[in-house]
Amino acid sequence: MANEDRTPASQRIAAELRDAIDVGTYAPGARLPSTRTLAERYGVVRNTIDEALKILQQQGVITVEWGRGAFVRERTRLIRLGSDRYSPKYRESGLSPFLIECAKQGKTGRFEVLSVGKAKPDAGVADRLSLSPSRESALRRENVFYADDVPVYRVTTWIPWDVAQGTGLLEAEVPHQYGIHGVLEEQGHTMARINDEISARMPNPDEARYLALPPGVPVIEVVHTSIDQQGSAYEVTSFVMRADMNGLAYNVPVE
């Protein structure tokens, strides 16, 4: 006798609905049939359908809107950041790397300052910048970046306090046409090399709240370190990015 399939009905239904979405039976943005209709189609109770939809929501395949139903998630054009985002060739545009990427996608970018102040760096930042983690040895700047009013990055920048003190880096709106990197160049630190450490994970509750993340959407975390012409690290920035709206593209020499 063949082995009986013991996969729970909710998982089987979720898999079938996902297959239907993948082949285009339900297009991006389309509303799925009602819970009642699906229950009748599959010969199960409505609670089983609710569980199947919950699985798809956790997988990031659908969104569920109270009182309206379940909808196939739309595929958003990616905002791609890569190895040339800090290139001097973009200086004439007068735009930051993020605003340049938004413009490429036909989006309007802006940012909201959450905090600016002296702080103790965490162990990883302290190690990268050769700072003391036991005292307030760094400036921390925290921002949320938006594309068309959708939050896409949670950004935390760390700069040695000895470099930042007495400069425009302490102001919410950095008073330099080239932003923080313009100020840092005036302080003698010109970006000669970058080191990006990239990982993917599920967001913590704070990140999910600031980025308005639907259930099932992971984040990409890029820990960026700026290295100057002397080979010294002088800035660390953590980009926590919505994985459904962001990508990374690198084109670099093989050393």
C-alpha positions, -999 to +999 in steps of 0.1 A: +000+000+000+013+034-009+023+057+020-006+080+028+002+117+025+001+131+060+009+167+051-016+189+069-044+202+046-034+238+053+001+232+041-011+214+009-036+242+001-009+268+007+014+250-017-013+248-044-022+284-040+015+294-042+019+273-074-011+291-089+004+325-080+038+315-095+023+305-128+002+337-130-033+323-122-034+351-096-015+381-108+004+406-085-022+427-068-050+403-075-075+394-048-077+357-039-111+339-037-129+344-004-123+321+025-157+305+020-151+299-018-117+283-011-132+262+017-158+248-007-133+243-034-110+222-012-137+206+009-123+218+042-135+241+070-128+278+068-103+276+097-081+254+075-081+281+048-073+307+073-043+287+083-032+282+047-035+320+041-015+326+073+013+304+059+014+324+026+014+356+045+044+345+066+062+335+034+057+370+020+035+357-009+003+375+000-010+404+022-042+401+042-063+432+047-089+431+074-124+432+059-111+432+023-095+398+018-061+383+007-041+399-021-011+387-041+019+408-031+030+431-059+066+428-071+082+462-064+110+474-085+143+471-066+163+500-054+198+487-061+228+500-043+263+488-053+300+493-053+299+527-072+274+544-050+300+567-034+318+575-067+328+612-072+313+610-107+279+616-090+289+647-072+277+671-099+242+658-094+241+673-059+222+642-048+231+616-021+237+579-032+202+571-019+185+599-038+203+589-070+191+554-067+155+566-061+157+588-091+168+559-113+136+541-102+113+571-107+108+574-070+111+604-047+135+599-018+137+616+016+149+608+051+137+613+087+163+619+115+156+598+145+185+608+167+220+624+167+243+622+197+274+610+215+271+573+224+289+541+234+296+520+202+287+484+203+315+458+203+314+453+165+316+490+157+342+497+183+364+470+168+360+483+133+368+519+143+394+510+170+373+528+196+365+521+233+332+503+238+331+513+275+327+550+270+309+574+247+336+575+221+315+579+189+288+600+173+257+580+164+233+592+138+200+573+132+177+578+102+149+562+083+150+566+045+118+567+024+111+561-013+077+576-023+068+577+014+075+540+019+102+534+046+129+513+029+161+517+052+168+520+088+203+535+089+227+539+118+260+557+113+289+557+137+318+582+135+347+586+160+339+614+184+373+629+179+365+633+142+329+644+146+330+669+175+327+705+165+315+698+130+282+699+111+279+661+117+262+669+150+234+687+133+202+669+121+206+685+086+243+682+078+253+716+064+273+704+034+263+699-002+279+664-002+264+654+031+284+636+059+311+625+035+317+661+024+323+670+061+345+640+066+366+650+036+371+684+051+383+666+083+410+649+062+392+616+055+386+609+018+370+576+010+396+554-008+380+520-001+349+504+013+343+472+031+307+459+030+295+430+051+262+417+039+237+393+056+200+385+055+177+379+084+143+384+098+137+419+114+135+426+151+103+442+163+118+477+163+129+473+127+096+459+116+078+489+131+101+516+116+101+499+081+063+491+082+072+455+072+044+431+063+047+396+079+072+373+062+094+400+047+131+397+057+157+424+058+191+427+042+217+442+065+248+459+051+275+469+075+295+494+056+330+506+067+346+536+050+384+535+048+405+566+040+436+573+020+458+563+049+441+529+053+422+540+084+385+532+091+367+564+100+329+556+095+307+526+100+271+526+088+245+498+092+218+497+065+189+476+075+170+473+042+136+459+032+144+428+012+113+432-010+124+467-022+162+465-023+190+447-040+228+450-042+249+451-074+287+449-073+311+453-102+346+452-088+381+442-099+394+407-090+424+412-068 
